[in-house]
Amino acid sequence: MSDLSSIPLPTFADVLAARRVISRYLRPTPLHNYPLLDELVGTQVWVKHENYQPIGAFKVRGGIAFMAQLPDAQRALGVATASTGNHGQSVAYAARLFGVKAVIVAPEGANPVKVAAMRGYGADVRLLGADFEAAKKHCAEIAQAEGLYFVSSGDEPSLIAGVATHTLEILEEQPDIDVVIVPVGGGSGGAGASLVAKAVNPAIRTIGVSASASPAAYLTWKERAWREAPNLSAAEGLATGAPFMLPQQLLWKYMDDYRLVSDEEMMAAVRHYLERAKTLAEPAGAASLATALQIKEELAGKKVALILSGGNISPAQLQACLAEKL
């Protein structure tokens, strides 16, 4: 566990500054209500479509915010990061935008759709290690050996400030939202959502969700201490075996509740999005809907925002989801 004492926590002012930067490169994503989802969940539900981002995921916000503030000397060195896919895509996309060399280390079994996208944006993608934790160790070694700036996928304030803009957009469009449900893998999205919600209206409840098969972030939040755990979820966006402590500090301070969902519940939520909202979600992106269905009695009478964090599902994953229904 690295020492983060010298790294400042991002603030709401940082989110506003990140929004000014990001708005030069990205349009706000849609926020839609679907009557069939309302019927399913039993209350009014608004879906924040981060699956409509250029890379198909919310992480692009953080990649642009990070790369825009990176000093010229560090841009000249190039960057390296480890990712199961969406964070890697965001770094690759932003690196191409700002003319920076990017090395992305992904696990050997990484989602091929995400790997192809990272390479398509010009990144040097290297498949090393059995899982994210192993890929992260390989990446740190590569960064040191090749003189690259190592970009943590969670412990980086500008990434958190950048991705937090999705919740800022939600509340600007629908300021009377009562509950925001957000997937938590590394934790940047959940930390950013909670920070913004409490700054705008402390009465808004934020609920994080992780995979029950990869509960490290959940256990760390619950026990207020570093906790590693088995990392067995097939939802790669939530497949982390160790927490990132910078976003955890914000989660401890601002997040109201935290739930776990099974891979099967996420797969069912992918099908619900297809059938009821005509939209494509990856399993991690559908985790917020899976949670809403799990706690629907608690949400009755509330106006709920679901952050659909990504839509980068592989054909094999989609076939598996549909096969479950058949």
Number of C-alpha atoms within 10 A of each C-alpha: 8 7 8 12 8 6 11 10 18 22 17 19 12 17 26 17 16 26 23 13 17 22 12 9 11 14 10 18 16 17 19 13 15 16 14 15 21 16 12 16 22 17 19 20 27 24 22 23 26 26 23 19 20 14 23 24 25 31 28 28 31 29 27 28 25 23 25 19 12 14 9 11 8 14 20 14 16 19 23 28 27 30 27 29 27 27 29 30 29 27 34 32 27 24 25 16 14 13 13 22 19 28 28 29 31 30 23 17 15 19 22 16 13 23 25 15 20 26 18 13 19 17 25 15 20 18 17 20 18 13 21 26 20 16 23 23 14 20 26 19 12 18 19 12 9 12 14 22 20 19 20 18 24 22 22 21 23 27 29 35 32 30 28 32 28 26 24 24 17 25 18 10 12 14 14 14 21 18 20 25 26 32 31 32 30 28 30 31 30 31 30 31 32 29 27 26 27 18 16 15 14 13 12 21 19 27 25 29 28 32 32 19 21 28 30 27 33 26 19 21 24 13 10 13 14 16 17 17 17 14 21 18 21 18 27 25 25 29 28 29 22 23 26 23 22 24 26 26 16 23 29 18 14 23 24 15 15 22 21 21 20 19 21 14 19 25 25 21 26 27 22 21 20 14 13 15 16 11 16 24 29 27 34 34 32 29 37 30 28 28 27 25 18 16 12 16 12 10 19 13 12 16 17 25 28 27 29 31 32 26 25 25 23 14 12 11 17 18 11 13 20 15 9 12 9 6
